[in-house]
């Protein structure tokens, strides 16, 4: 067995696909900026999307909870899986 799907398969079950998350507004802009920049500091993202750093940090937290952004060492953020 290699992963969760193998375990579910051996039990005769199938995993439900995750629904696609649609982003809008600042969250969409930040996600696009991270895709373009790769790992970035919140201040760099704030400059890229034209938002105050405090707002960027709030939106990054929401994106992190959705699994779309990862907090990386050194205070950087990157795109999640």
PyMOL Python script that loads the backbone (N, CA, C, O; Angstrom):
from pymol import cmd

cmd.read_pdbstr("""\
ATOM      1  N   UNK A   1       0.844  -1.177   0.000  1.00  0.00           N
ATOM      2  CA  UNK A   1       0.000   0.000   0.000  1.00  0.00           C
ATOM      3  C   UNK A   1       0.883   1.232   0.000  1.00  0.00           C
ATOM      4  O   UNK A   1       1.868   1.319   0.734  1.00  0.00           O
ATOM      5  N   UNK A   2       0.504   2.184  -0.845  1.00  0.00           N
ATOM      6  CA  UNK A   2       1.319   3.385  -0.996  1.00  0.00           C
ATOM      7  C   UNK A   2       0.687   4.633  -0.411  1.00  0.00           C
ATOM      8  O   UNK A   2       1.395   5.571  -0.046  1.00  0.00           O
ATOM      9  N   UNK A   3      -0.624   4.660  -0.316  1.00  0.00           N
ATOM     10  CA  UNK A   3      -1.248   5.877   0.163  1.00  0.00           C
ATOM     11  C   UNK A   3      -2.676   5.638   0.613  1.00  0.00           C
ATOM     12  O   UNK A   3      -3.142   4.501   0.681  1.00  0.00           O
ATOM     13  N   UNK A   4      -3.360   6.726   0.916  1.00  0.00           N
ATOM     14  CA  UNK A   4      -4.730   6.647   1.410  1.00  0.00           C
ATOM     15  C   UNK A   4      -5.663   6.003   0.395  1.00  0.00           C
ATOM     16  O   UNK A   4      -6.566   5.257   0.775  1.00  0.00           O
ATOM     17  N   UNK A   5      -5.461   6.279  -0.885  1.00  0.00           N
ATOM     18  CA  UNK A   5      -6.322   5.688  -1.911  1.00  0.00           C
ATOM     19  C   UNK A   5      -6.189   4.170  -1.931  1.00  0.00           C
ATOM     20  O   UNK A   5      -7.174   3.464  -2.149  1.00  0.00           O
ATOM     21  N   UNK A   6      -4.964   3.658  -1.704  1.00  0.00           N
ATOM     22  CA  UNK A   6      -4.759   2.209  -1.650  1.00  0.00           C
ATOM     23  C   UNK A   6      -5.511   1.593  -0.467  1.00  0.00           C
ATOM     24  O   UNK A   6      -6.127   0.535  -0.599  1.00  0.00           O
ATOM     25  N   UNK A   7      -5.457   2.256   0.679  1.00  0.00           N
ATOM     26  CA  UNK A   7      -6.152   1.760   1.862  1.00  0.00           C
ATOM     27  C   UNK A   7      -7.655   1.741   1.610  1.00  0.00           C
ATOM     28  O   UNK A   7      -8.325   0.748   1.891  1.00  0.00           O
ATOM     29  N   UNK A   8      -8.179   2.841   1.081  1.00  0.00           N
ATOM     30  CA  UNK A   8      -9.612   2.903   0.790  1.00  0.00           C
ATOM     31  C   UNK A   8     -10.010   1.843  -0.230  1.00  0.00           C
ATOM     32  O   UNK A   8     -11.054   1.206  -0.093  1.00  0.00           O
ATOM     33  N   UNK A   9      -9.176   1.653  -1.256  1.00  0.00           N
ATOM     34  CA  UNK A   9      -9.453   0.646  -2.272  1.00  0.00           C
ATOM     35  C   UNK A   9      -9.508  -0.750  -1.688  1.00  0.00           C
ATOM     36  O   UNK A   9     -10.355  -1.555  -2.075  1.00  0.00           O
ATOM     37  N   UNK A  10      -8.607  -1.047  -0.757  1.00  0.00           N
ATOM     38  CA  UNK A  10      -8.604  -2.381  -0.146  1.00  0.00           C
ATOM     39  C   UNK A  10      -9.849  -2.607   0.712  1.00  0.00           C
ATOM     40  O   UNK A  10     -10.229  -3.749   0.967  1.00  0.00           O
ATOM     41  N   UNK A  11     -10.478  -1.530   1.152  1.00  0.00           N
ATOM     42  CA  UNK A  11     -11.711  -1.625   1.932  1.00  0.00           C
ATOM     43  C   UNK A  11     -12.955  -1.552   1.053  1.00  0.00           C
ATOM     44  O   UNK A  11     -14.082  -1.603   1.547  1.00  0.00           O
ATOM     45  N   UNK A  12     -12.738  -1.431  -0.262  1.00  0.00           N
ATOM     46  CA  UNK A  12     -13.864  -1.327  -1.182  1.00  0.00           C
ATOM     47  C   UNK A  12     -14.489   0.049  -1.212  1.00  0.00           C
ATOM     48  O   UNK A  12     -15.649   0.202  -1.595  1.00  0.00           O
ATOM     49  N   UNK A  13     -13.731   1.045  -0.813  1.00  0.00           N
ATOM     50  CA  UNK A  13     -14.224   2.424  -0.786  1.00  0.00           C
ATOM     51  C   UNK A  13     -13.453   3.270  -1.781  1.00  0.00           C
ATOM     52  O   UNK A  13     -12.352   2.916  -2.202  1.00  0.00           O
ATOM     53  N   UNK A  14     -14.053   4.399  -2.150  1.00  0.00           N
ATOM     54  CA  UNK A  14     -13.371   5.363  -3.031  1.00  0.00           C
ATOM     55  C   UNK A  14     -13.316   6.714  -2.353  1.00  0.00           C
ATOM     56  O   UNK A  14     -14.242   7.104  -1.642  1.00  0.00           O
ATOM     57  N   UNK A  15     -12.238   7.415  -2.574  1.00  0.00           N
ATOM     58  CA  UNK A  15     -12.102   8.769  -2.024  1.00  0.00           C
ATOM     59  C   UNK A  15     -12.959   9.722  -2.841  1.00  0.00           C
ATOM     60  O   UNK A  15     -13.036   9.613  -4.064  1.00  0.00           O
ATOM     61  N   UNK A  16     -13.594  10.649  -2.158  1.00  0.00           N
ATOM     62  CA  UNK A  16     -14.351  11.687  -2.852  1.00  0.00           C
ATOM     63  C   UNK A  16     -13.393  12.770  -3.313  1.00  0.00           C
ATOM     64  O   UNK A  16     -12.530  13.198  -2.546  1.00  0.00           O
ATOM     65  N   UNK A  17     -13.529  13.219  -4.557  1.00  0.00           N
ATOM     66  CA  UNK A  17     -12.635  14.295  -5.012  1.00  0.00           C
ATOM     67  C   UNK A  17     -12.945  15.591  -4.271  1.00  0.00           C
ATOM     68  O   UNK A  17     -14.095  15.887  -3.948  1.00  0.00           O
ATOM     69  N   UNK A  18     -11.889  16.349  -4.012  1.00  0.00           N
ATOM     70  CA  UNK A  18     -12.059  17.642  -3.367  1.00  0.00           C
ATOM     71  C   UNK A  18     -12.695  18.612  -4.361  1.00  0.00           C
ATOM     72  O   UNK A  18     -12.306  18.645  -5.529  1.00  0.00           O
ATOM     73  N   UNK A  19     -13.666  19.397  -3.910  1.00  0.00           N
ATOM     74  CA  UNK A  19     -14.218  20.403  -4.814  1.00  0.00           C
ATOM     75  C   UNK A  19     -13.182  21.487  -5.085  1.00  0.00           C
ATOM     76  O   UNK A  19     -12.403  21.855  -4.206  1.00  0.00           O
ATOM     77  N   UNK A  20     -13.187  21.982  -6.294  1.00  0.00           N
ATOM     78  CA  UNK A  20     -12.236  23.035  -6.660  1.00  0.00           C
ATOM     79  C   UNK A  20     -12.604  24.324  -5.927  1.00  0.00           C
ATOM     80  O   UNK A  20     -13.771  24.710  -5.876  1.00  0.00           O
ATOM     81  N   UNK A  21     -11.607  24.974  -5.368  1.00  0.00           N
ATOM     82  CA  UNK A  21     -11.835  26.253  -4.703  1.00  0.00           C
ATOM     83  C   UNK A  21     -11.674  27.374  -5.720  1.00  0.00           C
ATOM     84  O   UNK A  21     -10.685  27.441  -6.450  1.00  0.00           O
ATOM     85  N   UNK A  22     -12.656  28.238  -5.749  1.00  0.00           N
ATOM     86  CA  UNK A  22     -12.557  29.387  -6.637  1.00  0.00           C
ATOM     87  C   UNK A  22     -12.172  30.591  -5.799  1.00  0.00           C
ATOM     88  O   UNK A  22     -12.810  30.900  -4.793  1.00  0.00           O
ATOM     89  N   UNK A  23     -11.131  31.255  -6.226  1.00  0.00           N
ATOM     90  CA  UNK A  23     -10.642  32.420  -5.499  1.00  0.00           C
ATOM     91  C   UNK A  23     -11.064  33.687  -6.226  1.00  0.00           C
ATOM     92  O   UNK A  23     -11.195  33.706  -7.449  1.00  0.00           O
ATOM     93  N   UNK A  24     -11.271  34.734  -5.458  1.00  0.00           N
ATOM     94  CA  UNK A  24     -11.611  36.033  -6.026  1.00  0.00           C
ATOM     95  C   UNK A  24     -10.934  37.115  -5.193  1.00  0.00           C
ATOM     96  O   UNK A  24     -10.493  36.869  -4.070  1.00  0.00           O
ATOM     97  N   UNK A  25     -10.860  38.286  -5.747  1.00  0.00           N
ATOM     98  CA  UNK A  25     -10.344  39.442  -5.026  1.00  0.00           C
ATOM     99  C   UNK A  25      -8.902  39.295  -4.594  1.00  0.00           C
ATOM    100  O   UNK A  25      -8.075  38.768  -5.338  1.00  0.00           O
ATOM    101  N   UNK A  26      -8.593  39.765  -3.378  1.00  0.00           N
ATOM    102  CA  UNK A  26      -7.209  39.752  -2.897  1.00  0.00           C
ATOM    103  C   UNK A  26      -6.606  38.350  -2.814  1.00  0.00           C
ATOM    104  O   UNK A  26      -5.419  38.170  -3.084  1.00  0.00           O
ATOM    105  N   UNK A  27      -7.416  37.360  -2.443  1.00  0.00           N
ATOM    106  CA  UNK A  27      -6.886  36.001  -2.352  1.00  0.00           C
ATOM    107  C   UNK A  27      -6.427  35.507  -3.716  1.00  0.00           C
ATOM    108  O   UNK A  27      -5.372  34.884  -3.831  1.00  0.00           O
ATOM    109  N   UNK A  28      -7.210  35.781  -4.741  1.00  0.00           N
ATOM    110  CA  UNK A  28      -6.836  35.372  -6.103  1.00  0.00           C
ATOM    111  C   UNK A  28      -5.571  36.099  -6.541  1.00  0.00           C
ATOM    112  O   UNK A  28      -4.686  35.497  -7.149  1.00  0.00           O
ATOM    113  N   UNK A  29      -5.484  37.389  -6.235  1.00  0.00           N
ATOM    114  CA  UNK A  29      -4.309  38.175  -6.619  1.00  0.00           C
ATOM    115  C   UNK A  29      -3.053  37.659  -5.914  1.00  0.00           C
ATOM    116  O   UNK A  29      -1.992  37.562  -6.530  1.00  0.00           O
ATOM    117  N   UNK A  30      -3.170  37.329  -4.635  1.00  0.00           N
ATOM    118  CA  UNK A  30      -2.019  36.815  -3.889  1.00  0.00           C
ATOM    119  C   UNK A  30      -1.597  35.442  -4.403  1.00  0.00           C
ATOM    120  O   UNK A  30      -0.404  35.165  -4.527  1.00  0.00           O
ATOM    121  N   UNK A  31      -2.548  34.600  -4.696  1.00  0.00           N
ATOM    122  CA  UNK A  31      -2.217  33.269  -5.205  1.00  0.00           C
ATOM    123  C   UNK A  31      -1.510  33.374  -6.552  1.00  0.00           C
ATOM    124  O   UNK A  31      -0.526  32.676  -6.797  1.00  0.00           O
ATOM    125  N   UNK A  32      -2.014  34.249  -7.426  1.00  0.00           N
ATOM    126  CA  UNK A  32      -1.354  34.471  -8.730  1.00  0.00           C
ATOM    127  C   UNK A  32       0.059  35.000  -8.536  1.00  0.00           C
ATOM    128  O   UNK A  32       0.989  34.563  -9.213  1.00  0.00           O
ATOM    129  N   UNK A  33       0.220  35.948  -7.607  1.00  0.00           N
ATOM    130  CA  UNK A  33       1.548  36.522  -7.355  1.00  0.00           C
ATOM    131  C   UNK A  33       2.507  35.450  -6.857  1.00  0.00           C
ATOM    132  O   UNK A  33       3.671  35.432  -7.257  1.00  0.00           O
ATOM    133  N   UNK A  34       2.036  34.558  -5.992  1.00  0.00           N
ATOM    134  CA  UNK A  34       2.896  33.486  -5.505  1.00  0.00           C
ATOM    135  C   UNK A  34       3.255  32.506  -6.615  1.00  0.00           C
ATOM    136  O   UNK A  34       4.372  31.989  -6.653  1.00  0.00           O
ATOM    137  N   UNK A  35       2.317  32.249  -7.514  1.00  0.00           N
ATOM    138  CA  UNK A  35       2.623  31.378  -8.649  1.00  0.00           C
ATOM    139  C   UNK A  35       3.708  31.995  -9.525  1.00  0.00           C
ATOM    140  O   UNK A  35       4.574  31.290 -10.045  1.00  0.00           O
ATOM    141  N   UNK A  36       3.656  33.303  -9.683  1.00  0.00           N
ATOM    142  CA  UNK A  36       4.645  34.002 -10.521  1.00  0.00           C
ATOM    143  C   UNK A  36       5.986  34.161  -9.812  1.00  0.00           C
ATOM    144  O   UNK A  36       7.039  33.957 -10.416  1.00  0.00           O
ATOM    145  N   UNK A  37       5.949  34.526  -8.529  1.00  0.00           N
ATOM    146  CA  UNK A  37       7.177  34.836  -7.795  1.00  0.00           C
ATOM    147  C   UNK A  37       7.829  33.615  -7.163  1.00  0.00           C
ATOM    148  O   UNK A  37       9.026  33.631  -6.879  1.00  0.00           O
ATOM    149  N   UNK A  38       7.071  32.575  -6.944  1.00  0.00           N
ATOM    150  CA  UNK A  38       7.565  31.451  -6.152  1.00  0.00           C
ATOM    151  C   UNK A  38       7.476  31.848  -4.690  1.00  0.00           C
ATOM    152  O   UNK A  38       6.559  32.580  -4.318  1.00  0.00           O
ATOM    153  N   UNK A  39       8.382  31.398  -3.857  1.00  0.00           N
ATOM    154  CA  UNK A  39       8.376  31.765  -2.445  1.00  0.00           C
ATOM    155  C   UNK A  39       8.663  33.257  -2.304  1.00  0.00           C
ATOM    156  O   UNK A  39       9.563  33.794  -2.951  1.00  0.00           O
ATOM    157  N   UNK A  40       7.885  33.915  -1.449  1.00  0.00           N
ATOM    158  CA  UNK A  40       8.041  35.359  -1.301  1.00  0.00           C
ATOM    159  C   UNK A  40       7.717  35.794   0.116  1.00  0.00           C
ATOM    160  O   UNK A  40       6.966  35.135   0.835  1.00  0.00           O
ATOM    161  N   UNK A  41       8.297  36.909   0.494  1.00  0.00           N
ATOM    162  CA  UNK A  41       8.001  37.525   1.784  1.00  0.00           C
ATOM    163  C   UNK A  41       6.689  38.300   1.689  1.00  0.00           C
ATOM    164  O   UNK A  41       6.338  38.786   0.614  1.00  0.00           O
ATOM    165  N   UNK A  42       5.959  38.421   2.800  1.00  0.00           N
ATOM    166  CA  UNK A  42       4.710  39.181   2.775  1.00  0.00           C
ATOM    167  C   UNK A  42       4.882  40.612   2.256  1.00  0.00           C
ATOM    168  O   UNK A  42       4.009  41.114   1.548  1.00  0.00           O
ATOM    169  N   UNK A  43       5.987  41.274   2.593  1.00  0.00           N
ATOM    170  CA  UNK A  43       6.209  42.641   2.104  1.00  0.00           C
ATOM    171  C   UNK A  43       6.334  42.674   0.587  1.00  0.00           C
ATOM    172  O   UNK A  43       5.834  43.597  -0.056  1.00  0.00           O
ATOM    173  N   UNK A  44       7.000  41.670   0.007  1.00  0.00           N
ATOM    174  CA  UNK A  44       7.128  41.603  -1.448  1.00  0.00           C
ATOM    175  C   UNK A  44       5.772  41.345  -2.101  1.00  0.00           C
ATOM    176  O   UNK A  44       5.466  41.904  -3.155  1.00  0.00           O
ATOM    177  N   UNK A  45       4.969  40.503  -1.474  1.00  0.00           N
ATOM    178  CA  UNK A  45       3.632  40.236  -1.988  1.00  0.00           C
ATOM    179  C   UNK A  45       2.745  41.471  -1.880  1.00  0.00           C
ATOM    180  O   UNK A  45       1.954  41.755  -2.779  1.00  0.00           O
ATOM    181  N   UNK A  46       2.880  42.205  -0.773  1.00  0.00           N
ATOM    182  CA  UNK A  46       2.098  43.428  -0.595  1.00  0.00           C
ATOM    183  C   UNK A  46       2.400  44.413  -1.712  1.00  0.00           C
ATOM    184  O   UNK A  46       1.493  45.042  -2.257  1.00  0.00           O
ATOM    185  N   UNK A  47       3.668  44.544  -2.049  1.00  0.00           N
ATOM    186  CA  UNK A  47       4.057  45.443  -3.130  1.00  0.00           C
ATOM    187  C   UNK A  47       3.524  44.938  -4.473  1.00  0.00           C
ATOM    188  O   UNK A  47       3.080  45.730  -5.304  1.00  0.00           O
ATOM    189  N   UNK A  48       3.566  43.622  -4.685  1.00  0.00           N
ATOM    190  CA  UNK A  48       3.131  43.046  -5.957  1.00  0.00           C
ATOM    191  C   UNK A  48       1.634  43.219  -6.197  1.00  0.00           C
ATOM    192  O   UNK A  48       1.206  43.424  -7.333  1.00  0.00           O
ATOM    193  N   UNK A  49       0.836  43.138  -5.127  1.00  0.00           N
ATOM    194  CA  UNK A  49      -0.618  43.204  -5.303  1.00  0.00           C
ATOM    195  C   UNK A  49      -1.221  44.536  -4.865  1.00  0.00           C
ATOM    196  O   UNK A  49      -2.417  44.762  -5.049  1.00  0.00           O
ATOM    197  N   UNK A  50      -0.405  45.422  -4.286  1.00  0.00           N
ATOM    198  CA  UNK A  50      -0.893  46.749  -3.916  1.00  0.00           C
ATOM    199  C   UNK A  50      -1.789  46.771  -2.687  1.00  0.00           C
ATOM    200  O   UNK A  50      -2.730  47.560  -2.611  1.00  0.00           O
ATOM    201  N   UNK A  51      -1.495  45.905  -1.728  1.00  0.00           N
ATOM    202  CA  UNK A  51      -2.255  45.881  -0.473  1.00  0.00           C
ATOM    203  C   UNK A  51      -1.316  46.154   0.694  1.00  0.00           C
ATOM    204  O   UNK A  51      -0.112  45.923   0.582  1.00  0.00           O
ATOM    205  N   UNK A  52      -1.850  46.646   1.817  1.00  0.00           N
ATOM    206  CA  UNK A  52      -1.016  46.813   2.998  1.00  0.00           C
ATOM    207  C   UNK A  52      -0.554  45.450   3.516  1.00  0.00           C
ATOM    208  O   UNK A  52      -1.285  44.467   3.398  1.00  0.00           O
ATOM    209  N   UNK A  53       0.645  45.381   4.086  1.00  0.00           N
ATOM    210  CA  UNK A  53       1.160  44.108   4.602  1.00  0.00           C
ATOM    211  C   UNK A  53       0.224  43.415   5.597  1.00  0.00           C
ATOM    212  O   UNK A  53       0.146  42.187   5.611  1.00  0.00           O
ATOM    213  N   UNK A  54      -0.477  44.177   6.419  1.00  0.00           N
ATOM    214  CA  UNK A  54      -1.385  43.564   7.400  1.00  0.00           C
ATOM    215  C   UNK A  54      -2.516  42.809   6.701  1.00  0.00           C
ATOM    216  O   UNK A  54      -2.905  41.728   7.144  1.00  0.00           O
ATOM    217  N   UNK A  55      -3.044  43.372   5.614  1.00  0.00           N
ATOM    218  CA  UNK A  55      -4.091  42.684   4.840  1.00  0.00           C
ATOM    219  C   UNK A  55      -3.536  41.455   4.145  1.00  0.00           C
ATOM    220  O   UNK A  55      -4.188  40.413   4.088  1.00  0.00           O
ATOM    221  N   UNK A  56      -2.328  41.584   3.617  1.00  0.00           N
ATOM    222  CA  UNK A  56      -1.690  40.450   2.942  1.00  0.00           C
ATOM    223  C   UNK A  56      -1.541  39.286   3.918  1.00  0.00           C
ATOM    224  O   UNK A  56      -1.843  38.145   3.568  1.00  0.00           O
ATOM    225  N   UNK A  57      -1.079  39.560   5.138  1.00  0.00           N
ATOM    226  CA  UNK A  57      -0.908  38.506   6.132  1.00  0.00           C
ATOM    227  C   UNK A  57      -2.242  37.846   6.485  1.00  0.00           C
ATOM    228  O   UNK A  57      -2.297  36.630   6.667  1.00  0.00           O
ATOM    229  N   UNK A  58      -3.302  38.623   6.583  1.00  0.00           N
ATOM    230  CA  UNK A  58      -4.617  38.055   6.887  1.00  0.00           C
ATOM    231  C   UNK A  58      -5.072  37.126   5.761  1.00  0.00           C
ATOM    232  O   UNK A  58      -5.562  36.027   6.019  1.00  0.00           O
ATOM    233  N   UNK A  59      -4.909  37.567   4.514  1.00  0.00           N
ATOM    234  CA  UNK A  59      -5.316  36.743   3.369  1.00  0.00           C
ATOM    235  C   UNK A  59      -4.416  35.515   3.214  1.00  0.00           C
ATOM    236  O   UNK A  59      -4.887  34.448   2.821  1.00  0.00           O
ATOM    237  N   UNK A  60      -3.134  35.661   3.518  1.00  0.00           N
ATOM    238  CA  UNK A  60      -2.238  34.506   3.461  1.00  0.00           C
ATOM    239  C   UNK A  60      -2.657  33.441   4.471  1.00  0.00           C
ATOM    240  O   UNK A  60      -2.579  32.245   4.189  1.00  0.00           O
ATOM    241  N   UNK A  61      -3.098  33.879   5.641  1.00  0.00           N
ATOM    242  CA  UNK A  61      -3.571  32.938   6.652  1.00  0.00           C
ATOM    243  C   UNK A  61      -4.792  32.178   6.150  1.00  0.00           C
ATOM    244  O   UNK A  61      -4.891  30.965   6.336  1.00  0.00           O
ATOM    245  N   UNK A  62      -5.720  32.886   5.517  1.00  0.00           N
ATOM    246  CA  UNK A  62      -6.907  32.227   4.967  1.00  0.00           C
ATOM    247  C   UNK A  62      -6.525  31.244   3.865  1.00  0.00           C
ATOM    248  O   UNK A  62      -7.059  30.137   3.799  1.00  0.00           O
ATOM    249  N   UNK A  63      -5.606  31.649   3.007  1.00  0.00           N
ATOM    250  CA  UNK A  63      -5.149  30.754   1.946  1.00  0.00           C
ATOM    251  C   UNK A  63      -4.431  29.540   2.516  1.00  0.00           C
ATOM    252  O   UNK A  63      -4.530  28.439   1.976  1.00  0.00           O
ATOM    253  N   UNK A  64      -3.713  29.746   3.601  1.00  0.00           N
ATOM    254  CA  UNK A  64      -3.017  28.632   4.254  1.00  0.00           C
ATOM    255  C   UNK A  64      -4.031  27.640   4.828  1.00  0.00           C
ATOM    256  O   UNK A  64      -3.836  26.429   4.725  1.00  0.00           O
ATOM    257  N   UNK A  65      -5.103  28.142   5.426  1.00  0.00           N
ATOM    258  CA  UNK A  65      -6.150  27.273   5.968  1.00  0.00           C
ATOM    259  C   UNK A  65      -6.846  26.476   4.865  1.00  0.00           C
ATOM    260  O   UNK A  65      -7.313  25.362   5.098  1.00  0.00           O
ATOM    261  N   UNK A  66      -6.912  27.049   3.669  1.00  0.00           N
ATOM    262  CA  UNK A  66      -7.517  26.360   2.517  1.00  0.00           C
ATOM    263  C   UNK A  66      -6.547  25.376   1.868  1.00  0.00           C
ATOM    264  O   UNK A  66      -6.923  24.628   0.965  1.00  0.00           O
ATOM    265  N   UNK A  67      -5.300  25.380   2.331  1.00  0.00           N
ATOM    266  CA  UNK A  67      -4.301  24.467   1.788  1.00  0.00           C
ATOM    267  C   UNK A  67      -3.669  24.937   0.494  1.00  0.00           C
ATOM    268  O   UNK A  67      -3.023  24.155  -0.203  1.00  0.00           O
ATOM    269  N   UNK A  68      -3.850  26.213   0.164  1.00  0.00           N
ATOM    270  CA  UNK A  68      -3.329  26.749  -1.095  1.00  0.00           C
ATOM    271  C   UNK A  68      -1.995  27.452  -0.940  1.00  0.00           C
ATOM    272  O   UNK A  68      -1.315  27.727  -1.929  1.00  0.00           O
ATOM    273  N   UNK A  69      -1.618  27.744   0.294  1.00  0.00           N
ATOM    274  CA  UNK A  69      -0.383  28.462   0.583  1.00  0.00           C
ATOM    275  C   UNK A  69       0.310  27.765   1.748  1.00  0.00           C
ATOM    276  O   UNK A  69      -0.345  27.256   2.658  1.00  0.00           O
ATOM    277  N   UNK A  70       1.622  27.745   1.712  1.00  0.00           N
ATOM    278  CA  UNK A  70       2.416  27.174   2.798  1.00  0.00           C
ATOM    279  C   UNK A  70       3.290  28.249   3.418  1.00  0.00           C
ATOM    280  O   UNK A  70       3.896  29.048   2.705  1.00  0.00           O
ATOM    281  N   UNK A  71       3.358  28.273   4.747  1.00  0.00           N
ATOM    282  CA  UNK A  71       4.322  29.129   5.436  1.00  0.00           C
ATOM    283  C   UNK A  71       5.659  28.404   5.398  1.00  0.00           C
ATOM    284  O   UNK A  71       5.757  27.246   5.803  1.00  0.00           O
ATOM    285  N   UNK A  72       6.671  29.081   4.916  1.00  0.00           N
ATOM    286  CA  UNK A  72       7.993  28.489   4.754  1.00  0.00           C
ATOM    287  C   UNK A  72       8.972  29.106   5.734  1.00  0.00           C
ATOM    288  O   UNK A  72       8.689  30.160   6.304  1.00  0.00           O
ATOM    289  N   UNK A  73      10.130  28.467   5.944  1.00  0.00           N
ATOM    290  CA  UNK A  73      11.140  29.056   6.819  1.00  0.00           C
ATOM    291  C   UNK A  73      11.572  30.435   6.318  1.00  0.00           C
ATOM    292  O   UNK A  73      11.530  30.723   5.122  1.00  0.00           O
ATOM    293  N   UNK A  74      11.979  31.263   7.249  1.00  0.00           N
ATOM    294  CA  UNK A  74      12.447  32.602   6.899  1.00  0.00           C
ATOM    295  C   UNK A  74      11.330  33.605   6.668  1.00  0.00           C
ATOM    296  O   UNK A  74      11.566  34.684   6.124  1.00  0.00           O
ATOM    297  N   UNK A  75      10.095  33.253   7.086  1.00  0.00           N
ATOM    298  CA  UNK A  75       8.985  34.181   6.930  1.00  0.00           C
ATOM    299  C   UNK A  75       8.406  34.235   5.534  1.00  0.00           C
ATOM    300  O   UNK A  75       7.554  35.077   5.248  1.00  0.00           O
ATOM    301  N   UNK A  76       8.858  33.343   4.653  1.00  0.00           N
ATOM    302  CA  UNK A  76       8.360  33.329   3.280  1.00  0.00           C
ATOM    303  C   UNK A  76       7.104  32.480   3.185  1.00  0.00           C
ATOM    304  O   UNK A  76       6.812  31.664   4.059  1.00  0.00           O
ATOM    305  N   UNK A  77       6.370  32.693   2.102  1.00  0.00           N
ATOM    306  CA  UNK A  77       5.191  31.902   1.789  1.00  0.00           C
ATOM    307  C   UNK A  77       5.360  31.346   0.383  1.00  0.00           C
ATOM    308  O   UNK A  77       5.984  31.967  -0.478  1.00  0.00           O
ATOM    309  N   UNK A  78       4.792  30.167   0.169  1.00  0.00           N
ATOM    310  CA  UNK A  78       4.848  29.536  -1.140  1.00  0.00           C
ATOM    311  C   UNK A  78       3.515  28.884  -1.451  1.00  0.00           C
ATOM    312  O   UNK A  78       2.636  28.794  -0.594  1.00  0.00           O
ATOM    313  N   UNK A  79       3.377  28.435  -2.676  1.00  0.00           N
ATOM    314  CA  UNK A  79       2.141  27.792  -3.113  1.00  0.00           C
ATOM    315  C   UNK A  79       2.057  26.397  -2.502  1.00  0.00           C
ATOM    316  O   UNK A  79       3.022  25.633  -2.532  1.00  0.00           O
ATOM    317  N   UNK A  80       0.892  26.079  -1.947  1.00  0.00           N
ATOM    318  CA  UNK A  80       0.654  24.765  -1.363  1.00  0.00           C
ATOM    319  C   UNK A  80       0.208  23.766  -2.409  1.00  0.00           C
ATOM    320  O   UNK A  80       0.059  24.096  -3.586  1.00  0.00           O
ATOM    321  N   UNK A  81       0.002  22.558  -1.967  1.00  0.00           N
ATOM    322  CA  UNK A  81      -0.422  21.494  -2.887  1.00  0.00           C
ATOM    323  C   UNK A  81      -1.903  21.530  -3.148  1.00  0.00           C
ATOM    324  O   UNK A  81      -2.417  20.702  -3.900  1.00  0.00           O
TER     325      UNK A  81
END
""", "prot")
cmd.dss("prot")
cmd.show_as("cartoon", "prot")
cmd.util.cbc("prot")
cmd.orient("prot")
